Amino acid sequence: MRPMRRRVTALRRRHHLLAALFALLAPQRAPAQPGQYALQEIARAGDPAPGGGVMTYLLGVDIDESGRVLFHASVSPPPFTSDVIAVFDGVSLHSAVRKGELAPPPVGQPFALIYHGRLGGAGALAWGGWYRLPSTEMPSGTFVRSGGADSTRLLRGQPLPGGGTVYGINYVWDMNDAGDVLVQVTLDSGLTALLLARSTGVIEVEREGQATPAGGVFAALDPVRPWLGEDGSVLFPAAIVGSGVQYAVFERSAGGSLSVVVSQGDPLLTARGGTVENIFAASRSRSGDLYVTGWVLRPSQLDAQVVAVIGDSAREIVASEDVLPGMNGEHFLGVLNGLPRMNAAGDVMLPVLTAESYQHAVFVSRDGVLHPVIREGDPIPGRPGEAFRSVDDAAFNDAGQIAIAISSSNGSTSVFLATPAPAEVPLAPPLTFIALGAGIVAAARRYTRLVRSFQNGSRKVRFRIFPEPVRGSSPMNEIERGTL
């Protein structure tokens, strides 16, 4: 064997050993990329309903910090009639409340309709319901399940601190871990009011015709979703009558004081700037940041819808000027259902509508980057030939999980749980593997130097005990042949 061939062959073998070693010791990565989500279908139209029957239409979702998912389902035609509130506990579906069950005392009558289920802490649940009276009337109320017992929070005819009585429950907006329930009602006078229904009594947040800190009085409440904090504070957008300011966001503190947070005409102190025209959703993160959705006037265009953080850390999350990633160049038009959701990590979940073709999608903003979760047209996992069409509702928790009610391309409805996959994290090789790798290299070097020697005249010839490599036409093999 020629000296050049011996040297090159030894070099190749050591190179292969080192390459294998570095492959072993190189930082390993989880298969998922940041922003990816694992989708689990919890239920779909046509599945058996918990408690009996078949679900024909699914809508309205909520999720708590443990990952429990709540949704409403119609069990018999016609659609849009909520017959059961179901809860998925991570393993199976359970019926929480069903049409026909008896409402808790003092009602004691069967539910004719149940709606707006909300999850609280420690397995608590709130919902609205119409119940049947012998007189054929169907008044409504707000009900709570906590600690395994059901109770009534609000009923028709219940007197309020500011005068008048409750006539009807319009929206059960939210429930916090303390068991407070935020409810919009119509009064016996026909006016509207926002109430905080606690186990200890009812607090009025605001009512139509009440004087505001911005001047004028509150107009009738629009069906825009307010925000309820864990301490009982409430943020709510409202229209104003009799003032130079037509729209503002107000906050009722846990102590009961009412203040203006942002109002029409305020500057938007973000990089692109503008002037606030109308805010129709607001919420606060656990770190205290205020998130708003609304219209702003910009010098560059008549108006733009913006989701932004305002205050000392002002920044825009998305605006009408922005192209949404993965949406074929389409721009952001608005947030579906009015309210973006944020969690303790500062991530923001946005069910969005695009400007050009009104497509639906769900995004999460993390560290200033929008990550798609689902988009209209994406194939539905496990359902060949079906794609996501519309996002009907979505909810978000601190773990980053998202409950999503969707309609598919064939018109059926489903509820999905989207769980964030682990981000790529380099895994440092343990020291034991490094030591082992060094030993492998040392042993290989000694092994390749083992020889059988004999005297051939005055030359010592060494034969390596490894087989010859397969020859080809590569430059390295030509060097081995001695032709280069």
C-alpha positions as CSV (number, residue, x, y, z in Angstrom):
1,M,0.0,0.0,0.0
2,R,1.4,3.3,-1.0
3,P,2.4,5.8,1.8
4,M,0.0,8.4,0.4
5,R,-2.9,5.9,0.3
6,R,-2.2,4.9,3.8
7,R,-2.2,8.4,5.1
8,V,-5.4,9.4,3.2
9,T,-7.2,6.2,4.2
10,A,-6.4,6.8,7.9
11,L,-7.6,10.4,7.5
12,R,-10.9,9.3,6.0
13,R,-11.5,6.8,8.8
14,R,-10.8,9.3,11.5
15,H,-13.0,11.8,9.7
16,H,-15.9,9.3,9.7
17,L,-15.4,8.6,13.4
18,L,-15.3,12.3,14.3
19,A,-18.4,13.0,12.2
20,A,-20.3,10.2,14.0
21,L,-19.1,11.6,17.3
22,F,-20.1,15.1,16.6
23,A,-23.5,14.0,15.3
24,L,-24.0,12.3,18.7
25,L,-22.8,15.3,20.7
26,A,-24.3,18.1,18.6
27,P,-27.2,20.0,20.2
28,Q,-30.4,18.1,19.7
29,R,-33.7,19.9,18.8
30,A,-37.3,19.1,19.5
31,P,-39.2,18.4,16.3
32,A,-41.6,21.4,16.6
33,Q,-40.8,25.0,15.7
34,P,-41.8,27.9,17.9
35,G,-45.4,28.9,17.2
36,Q,-46.6,25.4,16.2
37,Y,-49.7,24.0,17.8
38,A,-50.9,20.4,18.3
39,L,-54.6,20.3,17.4
40,Q,-56.9,17.9,19.2
41,E,-60.6,17.5,18.1
42,I,-62.6,17.3,21.3
43,A,-66.1,17.0,19.7
44,R,-67.9,17.4,16.4
45,A,-71.4,17.5,15.1
46,G,-72.7,13.9,14.9
47,D,-70.9,12.7,18.0
48,P,-72.9,11.3,20.9
49,A,-73.8,14.0,23.4
50,P,-72.9,13.5,27.0
51,G,-76.0,12.4,28.8
52,G,-77.7,11.0,25.6
53,G,-78.6,12.0,22.1
54,V,-76.5,13.2,19.3
55,M,-74.8,16.7,19.0
56,T,-76.0,18.5,15.9
57,Y,-74.3,21.9,16.3
58,L,-71.4,23.1,18.5
59,L,-70.7,26.7,19.5
60,G,-69.4,29.0,22.3
61,V,-66.3,27.9,24.1
62,D,-64.3,28.7,27.2
63,I,-61.1,27.2,28.8
64,D,-59.8,27.4,32.4
65,E,-56.2,27.3,33.7
66,S,-56.3,23.5,34.1
67,G,-57.1,23.0,30.5
68,R,-60.8,22.1,30.9
69,V,-62.8,23.1,27.9
70,L,-66.5,24.1,27.9
71,F,-68.8,24.3,24.9
72,H,-72.4,24.5,24.0
73,A,-74.2,22.0,21.8
74,S,-77.6,21.5,20.2
75,V,-78.7,17.9,20.7
76,S,-81.7,18.0,18.4
77,P,-82.9,20.2,15.5
78,P,-83.3,23.1,15.0
79,P,-79.7,24.4,15.3
80,F,-78.7,27.4,17.4
81,T,-80.7,26.0,20.3
82,S,-78.3,25.3,23.2
83,D,-79.5,22.0,24.8
84,V,-76.3,21.0,26.7
85,I,-73.3,22.7,28.2
86,A,-70.5,20.1,28.0
87,V,-67.1,20.1,29.6
88,F,-64.0,18.2,28.4
89,D,-61.7,17.4,31.3
90,G,-58.7,16.3,29.3
91,V,-59.9,12.7,29.0
92,S,-63.7,12.6,28.3
93,L,-66.8,14.7,27.9
94,H,-69.2,15.4,30.7
95,S,-72.6,17.0,30.7
96,A,-72.5,20.1,33.0
97,V,-76.0,21.4,32.5
98,R,-78.8,20.2,30.2
99,K,-82.1,21.6,29.0
100,G,-84.9,20.1,31.0
101,E,-82.9,19.8,34.2
102,L,-84.3,21.7,37.2
103,A,-82.9,25.2,37.9
104,P,-81.5,25.6,41.5
105,P,-83.6,27.1,44.3
106,P,-85.6,29.3,44.5
107,V,-86.6,28.5,40.9
108,G,-87.0,24.8,40.9
109,Q,-88.4,24.7,37.3
110,P,-86.9,23.0,34.2
111,F,-84.5,24.9,32.0
112,A,-86.0,25.8,28.6
113,L,-82.7,27.1,27.3
114,I,-79.1,27.4,28.6
115,Y,-76.5,29.8,27.3
116,H,-73.2,31.7,27.9
117,G,-71.5,29.1,30.1
118,R,-68.3,30.4,31.7
119,L,-65.6,28.5,33.6
120,G,-64.1,29.8,36.9
121,G,-61.5,28.5,39.2
122,A,-61.5,25.2,41.2
123,G,-64.1,23.6,38.8
124,A,-66.7,26.4,39.1
125,L,-69.1,27.2,36.4
126,A,-71.6,30.0,35.6
127,W,-74.3,30.1,33.0
128,G,-77.5,31.9,31.9
129,G,-80.8,30.1,31.5
130,W,-84.4,30.5,30.7
131,Y,-86.7,28.4,32.8
132,R,-90.4,27.5,32.3
133,L,-93.1,28.7,34.7
134,P,-96.6,27.1,34.9
135,S,-97.9,30.3,33.4
136,T,-95.9,29.5,30.2
137,E,-93.6,32.5,30.9
138,M,-89.9,31.9,30.4
139,P,-87.9,34.3,32.6
140,S,-84.1,34.2,32.7
141,G,-81.5,34.0,35.4
142,T,-77.8,33.6,36.2
143,F,-76.7,30.4,37.9
144,V,-73.4,29.2,39.5
145,R,-72.0,25.8,40.3
146,S,-69.3,25.8,42.9
147,G,-68.0,23.1,45.2
148,G,-70.5,20.7,43.7
149,A,-73.5,22.8,44.6
150,D,-75.7,24.9,42.3
151,S,-77.0,28.3,43.3
152,T,-78.9,31.3,41.8
153,R,-77.2,34.7,41.4
154,L,-79.6,36.8,39.5
155,L,-83.4,36.4,38.7
156,R,-86.1,38.4,37.1
157,G,-87.6,40.7,39.7
158,Q,-84.4,40.9,41.8
159,P,-84.0,44.5,43.2
160,L,-80.8,46.4,42.5
161,P,-78.8,48.8,44.6
162,G,-79.4,51.7,42.2
163,G,-83.1,51.1,42.0
164,G,-85.4,49.1,39.8
165,T,-85.3,45.3,39.2
166,V,-83.8,42.8,36.8
167,Y,-86.0,41.9,33.9
168,G,-83.8,39.8,31.7
169,I,-80.2,38.4,31.5
170,N,-78.7,39.5,28.2
171,Y,-75.1,38.2,28.5
172,V,-73.1,36.3,31.0
173,W,-69.7,37.8,30.1
174,D,-67.1,36.3,32.4
175,M,-66.3,34.5,35.7
176,N,-63.2,34.9,37.7
177,D,-61.5,32.5,40.1
178,A,-63.1,34.2,43.1
179,G,-66.5,33.2,41.7
180,D,-67.6,36.7,40.7
181,V,-69.8,36.7,37.5
182,L,-70.0,39.7,35.2
183,V,-73.5,40.0,33.6
184,Q,-75.3,42.4,31.3
185,V,-79.0,42.8,32.0
186,T,-82.1,44.7,31.0
187,L,-84.0,46.4,33.8
188,D,-87.7,46.6,34.3
189,S,-87.5,50.2,33.0
190,G,-86.1,48.9,29.7
191,L,-82.6,50.4,30.4
192,T,-79.5,48.3,30.4
193,A,-76.9,47.7,33.1
194,L,-73.6,45.9,33.8
195,L,-73.6,44.0,37.1
196,L,-71.1,42.1,39.1
197,A,-72.9,39.2,40.7
198,R,-71.1,37.9,43.8
199,S,-71.9,35.3,46.3
200,T,-72.4,38.1,48.8
201,G,-74.6,40.3,46.7
202,V,-74.9,42.3,43.5
203,I,-72.7,45.3,42.6
204,E,-73.7,47.8,39.9
205,V,-70.7,48.5,37.6
206,E,-72.7,51.0,35.4
207,R,-76.2,51.6,34.0
208,E,-77.7,53.4,31.1
209,G,-78.3,57.1,32.1
210,Q,-75.7,57.1,34.9
211,A,-73.3,60.1,34.9
212,T,-69.8,59.3,33.6
213,P,-66.4,60.6,34.8
214,A,-65.9,61.8,31.2
215,G,-69.0,64.0,31.3
216,G,-72.5,63.2,30.0
217,V,-74.2,59.9,30.8
218,F,-73.8,56.3,29.7
219,A,-75.7,55.4,26.6
220,A,-77.4,52.0,26.1
221,L,-74.9,49.1,26.5
222,D,-73.7,47.6,23.2
223,P,-73.1,43.9,23.1
224,V,-69.3,44.4,23.4
225,R,-67.4,42.2,25.8
226,P,-66.1,43.8,29.0
227,W,-63.2,42.4,31.0
228,L,-63.3,41.0,34.6
229,G,-60.1,40.9,36.7
230,E,-59.3,38.4,39.4
231,D,-59.6,41.2,42.0
232,G,-63.1,42.1,40.8
233,S,-62.1,45.2,38.8
234,V,-63.9,45.7,35.5
235,L,-62.9,47.3,32.2
236,F,-65.6,48.2,29.8
237,P,-66.0,50.3,26.6
238,A,-69.1,52.6,26.6
239,A,-70.8,55.1,24.4
240,I,-71.5,58.5,26.0
241,V,-74.5,60.9,25.5
242,G,-74.3,64.6,26.2
243,S,-70.5,65.1,26.2
244,G,-67.9,66.2,23.7
245,V,-66.5,62.6,24.0
246,Q,-68.6,60.0,22.4
247,Y,-66.6,56.9,23.3
248,A,-64.3,55.9,26.2
249,V,-63.0,52.9,28.1
250,F,-63.8,53.0,31.8
251,E,-62.5,51.0,34.8
252,R,-64.3,50.2,37.9
253,S,-61.6,49.4,40.5
254,A,-61.9,46.6,43.1
255,G,-62.5,49.4,45.6
256,G,-65.5,50.7,43.6
257,S,-64.1,53.9,42.1
258,L,-64.9,54.7,38.4
259,S,-62.3,56.3,36.1
260,V,-61.6,57.0,32.4
261,V,-58.8,54.8,31.0
262,V,-58.7,56.0,27.4
263,S,-61.2,58.1,25.4
264,Q,-61.9,59.4,22.0
265,G,-59.3,62.0,20.9
266,D,-56.5,60.6,22.9
267,P,-53.2,60.2,21.1
268,L,-52.0,56.6,20.4
269,L,-48.4,56.7,21.5
270,T,-47.1,53.9,19.2
271,A,-44.5,54.1,16.5
272,R,-47.2,54.7,13.8
273,G,-49.3,56.9,16.1
274,G,-52.7,58.3,15.4
275,T,-55.7,59.5,17.4
276,V,-58.2,57.2,19.1
277,E,-61.6,57.3,17.5
278,N,-63.4,54.4,19.1
279,I,-62.4,51.7,21.4
280,F,-64.7,48.7,21.4
281,A,-62.7,46.2,23.5
282,A,-60.3,46.5,26.4
283,S,-58.6,44.1,28.8
284,R,-55.7,44.1,31.2
285,S,-52.8,41.6,31.5
286,R,-51.7,40.3,34.9
287,S,-48.6,42.5,34.6
288,G,-50.9,45.6,34.3
289,D,-50.6,46.3,30.5
290,L,-53.8,47.6,29.0
291,Y,-54.8,46.0,25.6
292,V,-57.3,47.7,23.4
293,T,-59.0,47.1,20.1
294,G,-60.5,50.0,18.2
295,W,-60.3,52.5,15.4
296,V,-57.7,55.2,15.2
297,L,-57.3,58.1,12.8
298,R,-53.9,58.2,11.1
299,P,-52.4,60.9,8.9
300,S,-51.8,58.3,6.2
301,Q,-55.3,57.1,6.0
302,L,-58.8,57.8,7.2
303,D,-58.9,55.2,9.9
304,A,-57.3,51.9,10.9
305,Q,-58.4,49.2,13.2
306,V,-55.6,48.5,15.7
307,V,-54.9,46.0,18.5
308,A,-52.5,47.7,20.8
309,V,-51.0,48.1,24.2
310,I,-51.3,51.6,25.5
311,G,-49.6,53.3,28.4
312,D,-45.9,53.3,29.3
313,S,-45.1,50.3,27.1
314,A,-47.3,51.3,24.1
315,R,-46.9,49.1,21.1
316,E,-49.1,47.8,18.3
317,I,-49.7,44.1,18.0
318,V,-51.5,44.3,14.6
319,A,-53.2,47.0,12.6
320,S,-55.0,47.4,9.3
321,E,-51.7,48.2,7.5
322,D,-50.2,44.8,8.4
323,V,-50.1,41.8,6.2
324,L,-50.9,38.6,8.1
325,P,-48.3,35.9,7.8
326,G,-49.3,32.8,5.8
327,M,-52.5,34.5,4.5
328,N,-51.4,35.0,0.9
329,G,-50.7,38.7,1.3
330,E,-54.1,39.5,3.0
331,H,-54.3,42.4,5.5
332,F,-55.7,42.4,9.0
333,L,-59.3,43.7,9.1
334,G,-60.5,43.1,12.6
335,V,-60.8,40.8,15.6
336,L,-63.7,38.3,15.5
337,N,-65.9,38.5,18.6
338,G,-64.4,41.8,19.5
339,L,-61.9,40.8,22.2
340,P,-58.3,39.6,21.9
341,R,-57.3,37.5,24.8
342,M,-53.9,37.6,26.6
343,N,-52.3,35.4,29.2
344,A,-49.9,35.8,32.1
345,A,-46.9,35.4,29.8
346,G,-48.1,38.5,27.8
347,D,-49.0,36.4,24.7
348,V,-52.1,37.6,22.8
349,M,-54.6,35.3,21.1
350,L,-56.4,36.9,18.1
351,P,-59.3,35.4,16.1
352,V,-59.0,37.6,13.0
353,L,-60.8,38.5,9.8
354,T,-58.8,39.4,6.7
355,A,-59.6,42.6,4.7
356,E,-59.5,41.3,1.1
357,S,-61.5,38.1,1.1
358,Y,-62.9,38.0,4.7
359,Q,-61.0,34.8,5.7
360,H,-60.9,33.6,9.3
361,A,-57.8,32.7,11.2
362,V,-56.5,32.4,14.8
363,F,-53.1,33.9,15.6
364,V,-51.0,34.2,18.7
365,S,-48.7,37.2,19.2
366,R,-45.6,36.1,21.1
367,D,-42.6,38.4,21.6
368,G,-43.9,40.7,18.8
369,V,-44.3,38.0,16.2
370,L,-47.7,36.6,14.9
371,H,-47.8,32.8,14.8
372,P,-50.7,31.2,12.9
373,V,-52.7,28.5,14.8
374,I,-55.4,27.7,12.3
375,R,-56.3,29.4,9.0
376,E,-59.3,29.2,6.7
377,G,-58.4,26.5,4.1
378,D,-56.0,24.6,6.3
379,P,-56.8,20.8,6.2
380,I,-58.5,19.5,9.3
381,P,-56.4,16.8,10.9
382,G,-57.8,13.3,10.6
383,R,-60.6,14.4,8.2
384,P,-59.5,14.0,4.6
385,G,-61.0,16.4,2.2
386,E,-62.2,18.8,4.9
387,A,-60.7,22.2,5.7
388,F,-61.3,24.9,8.3
389,R,-63.7,27.5,7.1
390,S,-64.7,29.9,10.0
391,V,-63.8,30.6,13.6
392,D,-67.0,30.9,15.7
393,D,-65.4,31.4,19.1
394,A,-62.0,31.0,20.9
395,A,-60.7,31.2,24.4
396,F,-57.1,31.3,25.8
397,N,-55.4,30.3,29.1
398,D,-52.1,31.0,30.8
399,A,-50.5,27.8,29.5
400,G,-51.1,29.0,26.0
401,Q,-53.9,26.5,25.2
402,I,-56.7,27.7,22.9
403,A,-60.2,26.3,22.7
404,I,-61.6,27.0,19.3
405,A,-65.1,26.4,17.9
406,I,-65.0,26.1,14.1
407,S,-67.1,25.4,11.1
408,S,-65.6,23.2,8.4
409,S,-65.8,23.4,4.6
410,N,-68.7,20.9,4.6
411,G,-70.7,23.0,7.1
412,S,-70.2,20.8,10.2
413,T,-69.1,22.3,13.5
414,S,-66.4,21.1,15.9
415,V,-64.4,22.1,19.0
416,F,-60.6,21.9,19.0
417,L,-58.0,22.2,21.7
418,A,-54.8,23.8,20.4
419,T,-51.8,23.2,22.6
420,P,-48.5,24.9,21.9
421,A,-45.7,22.5,21.0
422,P,-42.4,22.9,22.8
423,A,-40.1,25.4,21.1
424,E,-36.7,24.3,19.7
425,V,-34.4,24.1,22.7
426,P,-30.7,23.0,22.2
427,L,-30.0,20.2,24.6
428,A,-26.4,20.4,26.0
429,P,-24.7,17.0,25.8
430,P,-24.0,15.5,29.2
431,L,-20.4,15.5,30.4
432,T,-20.5,11.6,30.5
433,F,-21.1,11.6,26.7
434,I,-18.3,14.1,26.1
435,A,-15.9,11.8,28.1
436,L,-17.1,8.8,26.3
437,G,-16.6,10.5,22.9
438,A,-13.0,11.4,23.8
439,G,-12.4,7.8,24.8
440,I,-13.8,6.6,21.5
441,V,-11.4,8.9,19.5
442,A,-8.3,7.8,21.5
443,A,-9.2,4.1,21.1
444,A,-9.8,4.5,17.4
445,R,-6.5,6.2,16.9
446,R,-4.7,3.4,18.6
447,Y,-6.7,0.7,16.8
448,T,-5.9,2.1,13.3
449,R,-2.3,2.0,14.2
450,L,-2.3,-1.8,14.9
451,V,-0.2,-3.4,12.2
452,R,1.2,-6.6,11.1
453,S,4.9,-6.0,10.2
454,F,7.4,-8.0,8.4
455,Q,10.7,-7.2,6.7
456,N,10.7,-6.9,3.0
457,G,14.3,-6.3,2.3
458,S,15.2,-3.1,4.2
459,R,11.5,-1.8,4.1
460,K,9.0,-2.3,6.9
461,V,5.5,-2.7,5.4
462,R,2.4,-2.1,7.5
463,F,-0.9,-3.7,6.6
464,R,-4.0,-2.0,8.1
465,I,-6.5,-4.5,9.3
466,F,-9.5,-2.5,8.1
467,P,-10.9,-3.5,4.7
468,E,-10.2,-1.3,1.7
469,P,-12.9,1.3,1.0
470,V,-15.2,0.9,-1.9
471,R,-13.6,2.7,-4.8
472,G,-15.4,5.2,-6.9
473,S,-14.6,8.2,-9.0
474,S,-14.4,10.9,-6.3
475,P,-11.2,12.9,-6.0
476,M,-10.5,11.3,-2.6
477,N,-10.6,7.9,-4.2
478,E,-8.4,9.0,-7.1
479,I,-5.9,10.2,-4.4
480,E,-6.0,6.7,-2.9
481,R,-5.3,5.1,-6.3
482,G,-2.3,7.4,-6.7
483,T,-3.6,8.8,-10.0
484,L,-3.9,12.4,-8.6
